[in-house]
């Protein structure tokens, strides 16, 4: 049995658990909304995991997701938040 599908299922389960925990455990006084860039980054990362059979495609999607997340982090840090 190939272990790749097992790792994909474990990674997907970890993302789902993290999303559920972050959704239900949030501060009452401050609400955080995901920016469109972060949502796209998350989607690209998940797509990279799903298309992991083709290494070049999977790694490219994950890399693009990480780069978009870093761009959003730098944008928020510099104070140019819309």
C-alpha positions as CSV (number, residue, x, y, z in Angstrom):
1,X,0.0,0.0,0.0
2,X,1.2,3.4,-0.9
3,X,1.5,5.8,2.0
4,X,0.8,9.0,0.0
5,X,-3.0,8.9,0.4
6,X,-2.6,8.3,4.1
7,X,-0.5,11.5,4.4
8,X,-3.0,13.5,2.3
9,X,-5.9,12.3,4.5
10,X,-4.0,13.2,7.7
11,X,-3.1,16.6,6.4
12,X,-6.7,17.3,5.3
13,X,-8.0,16.1,8.7
14,X,-5.5,18.5,10.5
15,X,-6.7,21.4,8.4
16,X,-10.3,20.6,9.1
17,X,-9.7,20.3,12.9
18,X,-7.7,23.6,12.9
19,X,-10.4,25.4,11.0
20,X,-13.1,24.1,13.4
21,X,-11.0,25.1,16.5
22,X,-10.4,28.5,15.1
23,X,-14.0,29.0,14.2
24,X,-15.4,28.1,17.6
25,X,-12.6,29.4,19.8
26,X,-12.3,33.1,19.1
27,X,-12.2,36.1,21.3
28,X,-15.7,37.6,21.9
29,X,-14.6,41.2,21.5
30,X,-12.6,41.0,18.3
31,X,-13.8,39.4,15.1
32,X,-11.2,38.4,12.5
33,X,-12.3,38.0,8.9
34,X,-10.1,36.3,6.3
35,X,-9.0,38.6,3.6
36,X,-9.5,37.5,0.0
37,X,-5.7,37.0,-0.4
38,X,-5.5,34.7,2.6
39,X,-8.6,32.8,1.4
40,X,-6.9,32.3,-2.0
41,X,-3.7,31.3,-0.2
42,X,-5.5,28.7,1.8
43,X,-7.3,27.4,-1.3
44,X,-4.0,27.1,-3.2
45,X,-2.4,25.2,-0.4
46,X,-5.3,22.7,-0.2
47,X,-5.3,22.3,-4.0
48,X,-1.5,21.6,-3.8
49,X,-2.3,18.8,-1.3
50,X,-5.0,17.4,-3.4
51,X,-2.9,17.4,-6.6
52,X,0.1,16.1,-4.8
53,X,0.4,13.1,-7.2
54,X,1.9,15.4,-9.8
55,X,4.8,16.8,-7.8
56,X,5.5,19.8,-9.9
57,X,1.8,20.9,-9.8
58,X,1.4,20.1,-6.1
59,X,4.6,21.9,-5.0
60,X,3.8,24.8,-7.3
61,X,0.4,25.3,-5.8
62,X,1.7,25.0,-2.2
63,X,4.5,27.4,-3.0
64,X,2.1,30.0,-4.5
65,X,-0.1,29.7,-1.4
66,X,2.8,30.3,0.9
67,X,4.0,33.3,-1.1
68,X,0.5,34.8,-1.1
69,X,0.2,34.4,2.7
70,X,3.6,36.0,3.2
71,X,2.6,38.9,0.9
72,X,-0.5,39.5,3.0
73,X,1.5,39.3,6.2
74,X,3.9,41.9,4.9
75,X,1.0,44.1,3.7
76,X,-0.7,44.0,7.1
77,X,2.6,44.6,8.9
78,X,3.4,47.7,6.8
79,X,0.1,49.3,7.8
80,X,-1.5,49.3,4.3
81,X,-4.6,47.4,5.4
82,X,-7.7,48.1,3.5
